[in-house]
């Protein structure tokens, strides 16, 4: 593990993932990887419920990790990978909150209770996200705008206080390749910095997911696979 992302979801983490992979820091772990692996869902679910976790085994094939849930455990990863550099993605607090409220906060609510009960991997994924993010980081109070923004800003302050300055880049994806390449000592690519995760595209996909998950509760595992695929595409745009 050479790069650890400590930023919250909806701060440009998928753009950073793609950028790191283009720079040779790949593959890069992201919530997309969790959703694509029942085994990883179990690892994170066990961790969320207080179980032990072998970080080296989980990230054995990865050069970097960004986004929830990995960013939540950045301190553990720093201890496990003492030579790793840390990139903290951030954006304006108000725009971060509005984007998160409209998009990924709705993620677990898109999964009806029948799916959580009848498809174990679906239930584990949803419970893990709730325990680590919405009930964990935000103490069940994400809809309290002032509290959520305070928590977001406190996390930034904590990262700055925790990570040695020479190993930390506070990064806005709008700044492009320059700061990231200088920080990592990488050659800047000729192309544009990746810009993904458009909010309007995500909202359109949310509407499609709602139709799918409420139309056929008997489909079971196949439907959950479709749900994960749709949600990964939703996060990608």
C-alpha positions in Angstrom: 0.0 0.0 0.0 1.6 3.2 -1.2 -1.2 5.8 -1.0 -4.0 6.1 1.5 -7.0 8.3 1.0 -8.5 9.8 4.1 -11.3 11.9 2.5 -15.0 11.3 2.8 -17.2 10.0 0.0 -18.4 12.7 -2.4 -15.1 14.6 -2.2 -13.7 13.3 -5.5 -12.6 9.9 -4.4 -13.5 8.1 -7.6 -11.7 10.8 -9.6 -8.7 10.3 -7.3 -8.9 6.5 -7.8 -8.7 6.8 -11.5 -5.9 9.4 -11.3 -3.8 7.2 -9.0 -4.3 4.2 -11.3 -3.2 6.3 -14.3 -0.1 7.4 -12.4 0.8 3.7 -11.6 -0.6 3.5 -8.1 -3.0 0.7 -9.0 -5.2 -1.1 -8.6 -6.8 1.4 -6.2 -9.3 0.2 -3.7 -12.7 2.0 -3.5 -16.2 1.2 -2.4 -16.7 -0.2 -5.9 -14.3 -3.0 -5.0 -16.2 -3.7 -1.8 -19.5 -3.9 -3.7 -18.0 -6.3 -6.3 -16.8 -8.8 -3.7 -18.9 -10.8 -1.3 -15.7 -11.8 0.5 -14.8 -8.1 1.0 -18.3 -7.3 2.2 -17.9 -9.9 4.9 -14.5 -8.6 6.0 -15.8 -5.1 6.4 -19.0 -6.3 8.0 -17.0 -8.3 10.6 -14.8 -5.2 11.2 -17.9 -3.0 11.7 -19.2 -5.4 14.3 -15.9 -5.4 16.2 -14.1 -8.3 14.7 -10.3 -8.5 13.9 -9.1 -7.5 10.4 -5.9 -8.4 8.6 -5.3 -5.3 6.6 -2.3 -6.7 4.7 -4.4 -9.6 3.5 -7.3 -7.4 2.5 -5.1 -5.0 0.5 -2.5 -7.5 -0.7 -3.3 -6.8 -4.4 -3.7 -3.0 -4.0 -1.3 -0.1 -4.2 -3.8 2.5 -2.9 -7.1 2.8 -1.1 -9.6 5.7 -1.1 -13.2 6.4 -0.3 -15.5 4.8 2.4 -15.0 2.5 4.1 -11.2 2.5 3.8 -10.8 6.2 4.5 -12.5 5.7 7.9 -9.7 3.4 9.0 -6.8 5.6 7.7 -5.1 5.6 11.1 -5.0 1.8 11.2 -3.7 1.7 7.6 -1.0 4.2 8.5 0.2 1.9 11.3 0.1 -1.1 9.0 1.7 0.7 6.0 4.2 3.2 7.6 5.7 4.3 4.3 2.4 5.1 2.7 1.5 8.7 1.7 -1.9 10.2 2.5 -4.1 12.2 0.1 -7.0 13.9 1.7 -9.7 14.9 -0.8 -11.9 17.8 0.2 -14.4 20.3 -1.1 -16.5 23.2 0.2 -18.4 21.9 3.2 -21.9 23.0 2.1 -21.6 21.6 -1.4 -20.2 18.3 0.1 -23.2 18.0 2.4 -25.8 18.7 -0.3 -24.2 16.3 -2.7 -23.9 13.5 0.0 -27.5 14.0 1.2 -28.9 13.7 -2.3 -26.7 10.8 -3.4 -24.8 8.2 -1.3 -26.9 8.9 1.8 -29.8 7.4 -0.1 -27.8 4.3 -1.0 -28.9 2.0 1.8 -32.5 3.3 1.7 -32.7 2.1 -1.9 -32.4 -1.5 -0.6 -35.8 -2.7 0.7 -36.0 -4.7 3.9 -36.9 -7.9 2.1 -33.6 -7.8 0.2 -31.6 -7.3 3.4 -33.4 -10.2 5.0 -33.4 -12.6 2.1 -30.0 -11.9 0.5 -27.3 -12.2 3.2 -24.6 -10.3 1.3 -27.0 -7.4 0.8 -27.9 -7.2 4.4 -24.2 -7.3 5.5 -23.3 -4.6 3.0 -26.1 -2.3 4.2 -25.5 -2.9 7.9 -21.7 -2.3 7.4 -22.4 1.0 5.7 -24.8 2.0 8.4 -22.5 1.0 11.3 -19.4 2.6 9.9 -20.7 5.7 8.2 -24.2 6.8 9.1 -24.4 5.5 12.6 -20.7 5.5 13.2 -19.1 8.7 11.8 -22.3 10.7 11.9 -23.9 9.1 15.0 -27.2 8.7 13.3 -27.5 12.4 12.8 -26.5 13.0 9.2 -29.8 14.7 8.4 -28.8 17.4 11.0 -26.9 19.6 8.5 -25.0 21.6 11.1 -23.9 18.4 12.9 -22.8 16.6 9.7 -20.8 19.6 8.5 -19.2 20.0 11.9 -18.2 16.3 11.8 -16.8 16.7 8.2 -14.7 19.7 9.2 -13.5 18.0 12.4 -12.3 15.0 10.4 -10.2 17.3 8.2 -8.7 18.9 11.4 -8.0 15.4 12.8 -6.2 14.2 9.6 -4.0 17.3 9.7 -3.2 16.7 13.3 -2.5 13.0 12.8 -0.5 12.7 9.6 3.0 14.0 9.4 3.0 17.1 7.1 5.6 15.6 4.7 3.3 12.6 4.1 0.0 14.5 3.7 -1.6 16.3 0.7 -4.8 18.2 1.2 -6.2 17.9 -2.2 -9.1 19.3 -4.3 -9.7 17.4 -7.5 -10.4 20.7 -9.2 -6.7 21.6 -8.8 -5.9 18.8 -11.3 -2.7 16.9 -11.8 -0.1 19.4 -10.5 -0.3 19.1 -6.7 -0.9 15.4 -6.8 2.0 14.7 -9.2 4.4 17.0 -7.2 3.4 15.3 -4.0 4.0 11.8 -5.3 7.0 12.7 -7.4 5.1 11.4 -10.5 5.3 12.6 -14.1 2.2 14.6 -15.0 0.1 12.9 -17.8 -0.8 14.8 -20.9 -4.5 14.2 -20.6 -7.1 15.9 -18.4 -7.5 15.0 -14.8 -10.4 12.5 -14.4 -13.7 14.2 -13.5 -16.5 11.7 -12.7 -19.5 11.3 -10.4 -21.9 13.9 -11.9 -24.8 14.4 -9.4 -27.6 14.5 -12.0 -26.5 11.2 -13.6 -26.4 9.7 -10.1 -30.0 10.8 -9.4 -31.3 9.4 -12.6 -29.7 6.0 -11.7 -31.2 6.2 -8.2 -34.7 6.4 -9.8 -33.9 3.4 -11.9 -32.7 1.4 -8.9 -35.8 2.2 -7.0 -37.9 0.8 -9.8 -35.9 -2.4 -9.9 -35.7 -3.1 -6.2 -39.4 -2.6 -5.6 -40.7 -4.5 -8.6 -39.6 -8.1 -8.1 -38.8 -9.2 -4.5 -38.6 -12.8 -5.6 -35.5 -12.4 -7.8 -33.2 -12.6 -4.8 -29.4 -12.8 -5.4 -29.6 -12.0 -9.0 -31.4 -8.8 -8.2 -28.9 -7.8 -5.6 -26.1 -8.3 -8.2 -28.0 -6.0 -10.5 -28.5 -3.6 -7.6 -24.7 -3.6 -6.9 -23.9 -3.1 -10.6 -26.3 -0.2 -10.9 -25.0 1.4 -7.7 -21.4 1.0 -8.8 -22.3 2.7 -12.1 -24.1 5.4 -10.1 -21.0 6.1 -8.1 -18.9 6.1 -11.2 -20.8 9.0 -12.8 
